Amino acid sequence: MIFLGSTIKLLSVNVNGIRASIKKGLEEFVTYVDPDVICFQEIRASKKQIDPIFEDYEGFIVPGLLKGHTGVATYVKGEAELLDYWDGRFLQLKYRDLRISNCYVPVGLPSKKKSKKEALHEKLKFFEKMEKYTKMERHILAGDFNIAHTDIDLHYESRGKIQGCTDEEANAINNLGMADSFRLLKPETERFSWWSSRGKSENKGWRIDYIFVSDDLKHRILRADILDNQISDHSATFIELK
């Protein structure tokens, strides 16, 4: 059932620590955009630490497996049903006639505990796990994917040599089988959603934050955009559906 006469606005943003983001004006930003659904990534907090906020919304919060790390949260106006969640990085709800998934994909970079090969393997396995959800009807998948999908999504000319923009990672997005809402409406527009501390002033960034939709929702997209803000080192992504 489609709710005639009512649009659905969804806002998604990696807040890089929700408590810090609140101090920078997160609540005012949400009030200004006035979304029906908000997807936060990298909240770095427990439910007890951040509730109550957004009194007009019902919150679904999945903390990270390690205290102070990762975590996702989805807030909705009205009622929603929790369908699934895992690893402090994925959360899926049933909202109105939609399935809405919120994800924070591992960055895939090597560390003291993981080699480059192991970190990339973990990232690609995360995508494989998401694939079982992406074939569902009326599905929105929003979040921080830590991948610049195509050449226009990053400023580097050496695509394919840098972690986060390799062919393997791009194919992981392709295998989801979903449509990039921003690219559907703005196929040639160069916009980024994340910059290093040095790259912001010269607009040398990456587009790594997306809102994907299943094919049966493409005709319902009214707006899709990237919203600059002062609340995080990531820009927010936005979509409005009829």
C-alpha positions in Angstrom: 0.0 0.0 0.0 1.3 3.4 -1.0 0.3 6.3 1.3 -1.2 8.7 -1.2 -0.8 12.4 -0.5 2.1 11.9 1.8 5.8 12.1 1.0 8.5 10.4 3.0 11.7 12.4 3.7 14.8 10.5 4.9 18.0 12.0 6.2 21.2 10.0 6.7 24.5 11.1 8.2 27.6 9.7 9.8 27.7 11.9 12.9 31.2 10.9 14.0 30.0 10.6 17.6 26.4 11.6 18.3 27.1 13.3 21.6 29.7 15.6 20.0 27.4 16.2 17.1 24.6 17.3 19.4 26.9 19.9 20.8 27.6 21.1 17.3 23.9 21.6 16.4 22.6 18.2 15.4 19.1 18.8 16.8 18.8 22.2 15.1 19.9 20.6 11.8 17.2 17.9 12.1 14.6 20.4 12.9 15.5 22.4 9.8 15.4 19.4 7.5 12.3 17.9 9.2 12.7 14.4 8.0 10.3 11.5 8.6 13.2 9.1 9.0 16.8 9.7 10.3 19.6 7.2 9.9 22.7 7.9 12.0 26.0 6.0 11.7 29.0 6.0 14.0 27.0 7.1 17.0 29.7 5.9 19.5 27.2 5.8 22.3 24.7 3.6 24.1 21.0 4.1 24.2 21.3 5.3 27.8 23.9 7.9 26.9 21.8 9.6 24.1 18.2 9.2 25.1 15.9 11.1 25.2 16.5 13.2 22.1 14.2 14.0 19.2 11.0 13.9 21.2 8.9 13.7 18.0 10.6 10.5 16.9 10.8 6.9 18.0 14.4 5.7 18.3 15.9 2.4 17.4 19.5 2.3 18.7 22.2 -0.4 18.1 25.4 0.4 19.9 28.8 -0.8 18.7 30.2 -4.1 19.8 33.0 -2.2 21.6 32.1 0.7 23.9 32.7 4.0 22.2 33.0 2.6 18.7 30.7 2.3 15.7 26.9 2.0 16.4 23.9 3.0 14.3 20.5 4.5 15.2 17.3 5.1 13.2 14.6 7.6 14.3 11.1 7.7 12.8 8.0 9.8 13.1 5.2 7.5 13.9 5.5 3.7 14.3 8.0 1.3 12.9 8.8 -2.4 13.4 12.3 -3.6 14.1 13.2 -6.4 11.6 16.9 -7.1 12.1 20.2 -5.7 13.4 23.8 -7.0 13.8 27.3 -6.1 14.7 26.5 -2.5 15.8 26.6 -1.7 12.0 23.3 -2.7 10.5 19.7 -2.0 11.4 16.5 -2.6 9.4 13.0 -1.4 10.1 9.6 -1.7 8.5 8.2 1.8 8.2 4.9 2.6 6.4 5.2 0.6 3.1 9.0 0.5 3.1 11.9 -1.5 4.5 14.6 0.9 5.6 18.1 -0.3 6.3 20.8 1.7 8.0 24.4 0.6 7.6 27.9 1.6 8.6 30.3 -0.4 6.5 33.8 -1.2 7.9 36.4 1.1 6.5 38.6 -1.9 5.4 42.0 -0.4 6.3 44.8 -2.4 7.9 45.5 -2.1 11.6 47.7 -3.6 14.3 45.2 -6.5 14.5 44.4 -6.9 10.8 46.5 -7.1 7.6 45.4 -5.2 4.5 44.1 -8.4 3.0 42.1 -9.3 6.2 40.6 -5.9 6.5 39.4 -5.9 2.9 38.0 -9.4 3.3 36.0 -8.3 6.4 34.6 -5.4 4.4 33.6 -7.5 1.4 32.0 -10.1 3.7 29.9 -7.3 5.2 28.5 -6.5 1.8 27.8 -10.2 1.1 25.8 -10.3 4.3 23.8 -7.3 3.2 23.0 -8.8 -0.2 20.2 -11.0 1.3 18.3 -7.9 2.2 18.8 -5.9 -1.0 16.6 -8.1 -3.2 13.6 -7.1 -1.1 10.8 -4.9 -2.6 10.3 -1.3 -1.6 13.7 -1.2 0.1 15.9 1.8 1.0 19.5 1.2 2.1 21.2 4.3 3.6 24.5 4.8 5.3 28.3 5.3 5.2 29.7 2.7 2.8 33.3 3.8 3.0 33.6 3.4 -0.8 33.8 5.9 -3.6 31.8 4.0 -6.2 32.7 5.6 -9.5 35.3 7.9 -10.9 33.2 11.0 -10.4 32.8 10.1 -6.7 36.4 11.0 -5.7 39.0 13.6 -6.6 41.9 11.2 -7.2 43.0 10.3 -10.7 44.6 7.1 -9.5 41.3 5.2 -8.9 41.8 1.5 -8.2 45.1 1.9 -6.4 43.8 3.3 -3.1 41.7 1.4 -0.5 38.1 2.7 -0.6 38.0 3.0 -4.4 39.3 -0.4 -5.7 37.4 -2.4 -8.3 36.7 -5.1 -5.7 34.9 -2.5 -3.5 33.0 -0.9 -6.4 31.8 -4.4 -7.5 30.6 -5.0 -3.9 28.2 -2.0 -4.4 27.2 -3.2 -7.8 26.3 -6.6 -6.4 23.8 -5.0 -4.1 21.6 -4.5 -7.2 20.2 -1.2 -6.0 20.0 2.2 -7.5 22.0 5.2 -6.3 19.3 7.8 -5.7 21.6 10.8 -6.0 23.0 9.6 -9.4 19.5 8.9 -10.7 18.7 12.6 -10.5 22.2 14.1 -10.9 24.2 11.7 -13.1 27.0 14.2 -13.9 27.2 16.2 -10.7 30.4 16.1 -8.8 29.6 16.2 -5.1 31.5 14.7 -2.2 30.3 13.7 1.3 33.6 13.3 3.2 37.0 15.1 3.2 40.2 14.7 5.0 41.1 17.6 7.4 43.4 19.0 4.6 41.1 18.3 1.7 38.0 20.3 2.7 39.3 23.7 1.7 40.2 22.5 -1.8 37.2 20.3 -2.1 39.3 17.2 -2.5 36.9 14.7 -1.2 35.1 11.4 -1.6 31.4 10.5 -2.0 31.1 7.5 0.4 27.7 8.2 1.9 24.7 6.9 -0.2 21.0 6.3 -0.2 20.2 3.3 -2.4 16.7 2.2 -3.5 15.2 -0.9 -5.0 14.2 -0.6 -8.6 10.5 -0.5 -7.7 11.1 2.8 -5.8 13.0 4.7 -8.5 9.8 6.3 -9.9 8.8 7.6 -6.5 11.9 9.7 -5.9 11.1 13.4 -5.8 14.4 14.8 -4.5 17.8 13.4 -3.7 20.7 15.6 -2.4 23.8 16.0 -0.3 23.4 18.5 2.5 26.4 20.3 3.9 26.5 20.9 7.7 28.7 21.7 10.6 27.8 18.8 12.8 30.2 16.2 11.4 33.1 15.6 9.0 30.5 13.9 6.7 27.8 15.7 4.7 24.3 14.3 5.1 22.4 12.5 2.4 18.7 13.2 1.8 15.9 11.7 -0.2 12.2 12.5 -0.6 9.7 9.9 -1.9 6.1 10.2 -3.0 
